[in-house]
Amino acid sequence: SVARAQVQQEPSLETTEGTGINITCSHPKIQGTDWIHWYRHLPGRGLEFLVSAHKGLKELPEIAGKLLVSADRRSSA
């Protein structure tokens, strides 16, 4: 999966506490059985797993966020 994924995403985004951001990821070569995994890497901390999804909307109450996978599965945000 990783070799063919060709994920495109901003390398980093900054915000102030309490201000929301929208992070979009493009994965145009995703296959039907591939899952989408999101992680975050905060400054000075290790990589943190957030969520896995195949399609649809997933709420992430622990970080006051949500993951939306597009209908064609070629992007997520």
C-alpha positions as CSV (number, residue, x, y, z in Angstrom):
1,S,0.0,0.0,0.0
2,V,2.6,2.5,1.0
3,A,4.6,2.2,-2.2
4,R,1.7,3.0,-4.4
5,A,-0.2,5.4,-2.1
6,Q,1.4,8.6,-3.4
7,V,-0.2,10.7,-0.7
8,Q,-0.1,14.5,-1.1
9,Q,-0.5,16.7,1.9
10,E,0.8,19.9,3.4
11,P,4.1,19.1,5.3
12,S,2.9,21.1,8.3
13,L,0.3,23.5,9.5
14,E,0.3,25.9,12.5
15,T,-2.6,27.2,14.5
16,T,-3.1,28.8,17.9
17,E,-4.9,26.9,20.7
18,G,-8.6,27.0,20.3
19,T,-8.5,27.8,16.6
20,G,-9.5,25.0,14.3
21,I,-7.7,24.0,11.1
22,N,-8.7,21.8,8.1
23,I,-6.0,19.5,6.9
24,T,-6.6,17.8,3.5
25,C,-4.9,14.8,2.2
26,S,-5.0,13.6,-1.4
27,H,-4.6,9.9,-2.2
28,P,-5.6,9.5,-5.9
29,K,-4.3,6.0,-6.3
30,I,-6.1,4.4,-3.4
31,Q,-7.3,0.9,-3.9
32,G,-10.7,-0.5,-2.8
33,T,-9.3,-2.5,0.1
34,D,-6.9,0.2,1.4
35,W,-7.6,1.9,4.7
36,I,-6.7,5.6,5.4
37,H,-4.7,6.2,8.6
38,W,-4.2,9.6,10.1
39,Y,-1.5,10.5,12.6
40,R,-0.3,13.8,14.1
41,H,3.1,14.9,15.1
42,L,3.1,17.8,17.6
43,P,6.3,19.8,18.1
44,G,8.5,18.1,20.7
45,R,6.4,14.9,20.8
46,G,6.3,11.5,19.2
47,L,4.0,10.4,16.4
48,E,0.4,9.9,17.6
49,F,-2.1,7.7,15.9
50,L,-5.5,9.4,15.5
51,V,-7.9,7.3,13.4
52,S,-8.3,4.7,10.6
53,A,-11.2,4.9,8.2
54,H,-12.4,3.2,5.0
55,K,-15.1,5.7,4.0
56,G,-17.6,8.2,5.5
57,L,-17.3,10.4,8.5
58,K,-15.7,9.6,11.9
59,E,-15.9,11.8,14.9
60,L,-12.8,12.3,17.0
61,P,-14.1,13.7,20.3
62,E,-10.7,13.3,22.1
63,I,-9.2,16.0,19.9
64,A,-12.5,17.8,19.1
65,G,-12.2,16.8,15.4
66,K,-13.6,14.7,12.7
67,L,-12.3,12.8,9.7
68,L,-14.2,12.9,6.4
69,V,-13.3,10.5,3.6
70,S,-14.7,11.6,0.2
71,A,-17.2,9.4,-1.6
72,D,-14.6,8.4,-4.2
73,R,-12.1,7.8,-1.4
74,R,-9.4,9.9,-3.2
75,S,-9.2,12.5,-0.5
76,S,-9.7,12.9,3.2
77,A,-9.7,15.8,5.6
